[in-house]
Amino acid sequence: MTIPVIPGMHPDPSVCRVGEDYYLVCSSFEYFPGIPVFHSRDLVRWNQIGNALERPSQLRLTAETPSSAGIYAPALRHHDGRFWLVVTSVSHGSGNMVFTATDPAGPWSDPVPLPGVGGIDPDLAWDDEGNCWCTVAGVLQYRVDPATGETFGEPRRLWSGTPGAKAPEAPHLYRIGDHWYLLIAEGGTERGHGVSIARSSSPDGPFEPCPANPILSHRGTDERVQNTGHADLVQAPDGAWWMVLLGVRPGGGTPGWHVLGRETFLAPVAWVDGWPVVGELASGAPGSPAPERDDFDLAELRPCWVSLRDRSERHCTTKERAGWLTLHARGSGMDDPAVVFAGRRQQHLSCLARTLLDPSEGRGGLAVRLDEEHHYEIEAGQGEVRVLARIGPVSTVVASRPVPEGPLVLVVRVEEARDLRDARSGPDTLSFGVEEPGGAFTALATLDGKYLSTEVAGGFTGRVIGLYAAAGTVHFDWFEYQQLD
């Protein structure tokens, strides 16, 4: 199986290289902090080194920000000794904006708005005269000053994409040799997604389409990875070219459900007669079977932890009780857009998550979330543990049992469906339960994973597994995540 180079919900990848180092960013939608930043020396093994948007002055998301809104499709570039990040916030009229940093690990600047630039999926490119070109979905191009946000002249439509293909978006503009290349995604973000390219002698066109478009698409194939698109190109120090792109791994029977969201993949690129030829997807590094454990012993949560829309030490802190993560409830449970939640992306098709919590001052637990209307959780409090499910308009208590007062271990086990003789089979099952004092796992309920998939829920995100407080104060001693596949 092709393994993503960055598994889990890491869509819309954009990459740049400085010397021997590669840096990559992804969309983050309604999660905070926003825009995860990754580093690699080989394009295969990536480590998260921070998040670009980690202050309220950079990103303002509220309970009114819908799921799958927020931060869309950042583009990362290095120019004149600085890193430039241009991105769209689709919430509260924020629009397109630019951030800069001398170190991609941060800190990043406060935003410079681009009020004259409409659309989504912005890109920045500089020509030899120092002009900066901002190209957005559509495919429209603006000349801008990214340091001030000023726009010059009217936008110019560069290309309408391939005839018969909808939604030209995700443009990236490059100077390669004697040509300017315009890379786009088209066909929509579902099974018809693909990557096409055109070229010109000038950054503002006219552009000649590649006769082999789309240069990458898995539409109409039985490839394991589907929805391939939204790509970016980078050249290695040895002169080789590579493409990062998003894709999904559907599972189960018909029509196939993907649950992890859109993930980041890698493909080699060769140049033939002045056009890129994309090879088979490369495989990422296999994960470690050892559990990833967080003992909450640092002053701040590690970069992989995200909250919903905002994060305040008044509600989420490791400083109140040494070695514990403390969550103070705000609102109610996982149906509430303002729920106090700290989670990490589910990154494997089969995995195990465990946590030790003390619910003596409140009620909370361990959740698997897609959005406010699609989530499963196991919740403890007031001498009881129960499994809850929300599927669209329906909420229910699936199972419950009494438990002794005091700390206890909650567990969710996700297992990929492997016997697909039943065309109605879901992609996986999720078993929720408790760990007994001797270490044995007792399942309270096993649920079908298809209802926590994009094909059911819609939207642009993937599953996040995490901790939440539904009432009062809940303390978490540790959290473990383990790959099972």
C-alpha positions, 0 to 999 in steps of 0.5 A: 500500500502507498503510505502518505508522507504526512498521514492524516488530515494534512490537505493542500500541501505547499512546499519550498526548499532552502538549501538542504531543507524542505518546509511544508504547510497544510490547511487547518480549517477550524482548528487552532493553532493553524497551519502546521509547519513541517520540516524534512531533509528527504521529502519522505520523513517529515517532522512538525516544527510548529504552527504558523498561526498560534496567536489570536492576533493572527487568527480569529475563529469563534463558535460562529465559524462553521466546521470546514471553514477557517484556514484554506490552502496556504502557499509557502515560498522563500524570497529575499531571505524570508519565508512568505505564507499566503493563505485564505481565511474564509471566516468573518470576511478575513479574506486573503492575507500574508504572513512572514518569518525568518524561521519557518518554525516561528514566530510568524508575523501578524497578517498583512491583509490583501483586501484587493485580492478575491478568491481562495487558494492564493499563490505568490511568485516573483519575476526578475523585475521584482514584481510579485504575482498573486494567483488565485482559484479561477484562475485569476492573477493580481500584481501585489506588494505582499509587504503592504497588501497593495494591489496594482491594476485589475486582475487578469484571467490566466487560464480556464483549465482543461475543457470539460473539467470544472473548478480550476483552483490551487494555482502555483506559478513557477519560473523553470528554465525559459518558461513560466509554468502554471500548475492547477488542480481541477475536476473538483475535490472528489473522485474527479480531482486532478492536476494540470499544467500550462506554460508561457514565456511570461508570468502573465500569459498567454498560457499554452496547456500541456497536451497530456493534461491532466498530468496526474489524476486517479479518476476512473481507476482502481488505484488505492489512493483517490481524489489526487490533486492540489499539488506543488512542485519542488526541485531537490539539490541533486536537480531531481523534481518532485510533486507533493499532492493530496489524496485520500484512502477510501475503505469499505464497500461501495462507494468507499469511505475515507475517514482520515481526510485528505493526506499528503503524498509524494510523486517523482517528476521527470521533464520530457520535451519541456513538460512534467511527467509525473511518476507513480506515487512514492511511499512514505516512511512506515510508522513505528508500532510503539505508542506515542505518549504525551505525559503533559509535562511541558508548559505548552502542548506539543505542536501536533495538538489542536483545539476547536477554533481557539485555545485559552489557558483559562480552559486548557492548561498543563500548568494548573496541575503538574503533569496533567492536562486540565480542561475547564468546560465551556458550553457542553459536549461535542455537539457544541462548537465552543466545546473545550477540546484538545486532539490530534489527527487520526493518522492510521487506518487502524489505531488505538488511543488511551487516556487516564482521566480524573472526572471527579470535578466534572464530566468529559472523555475521549472523542473521535470527531469529524464535525459537530454533527458527526462524532463518537465519544466515551465519557466519564463522570458522576460514577458512570461511563457512557458511549455517545454517538451523533450522526447528523440530527440524531444523538444517542447514548449507545451504552453505559455502565457504572464505574468506581469514583476516581481516575480511570482509563478510557480506550478507543480502538479503530480497526480497518475493515479487511473483509470486503465481500459485503459491498455494504461494509463500512471502512472500519469499526470503532470500539469504545471501552474502559481498561480494567485495573488488570489491564484488560480492555472491556468494550462497551460498544462497537460502532460503524466508522462510515458515519464519521467519513467525508462521504457521509458528513461532507466537508473538507476535514478528517478525523481528530481523536482527542480529549474534552470537557463537557461539564466542570473540570476534567484532568488528564494524566496522559494520552497514548496513540498507537498505530495498529496497521 
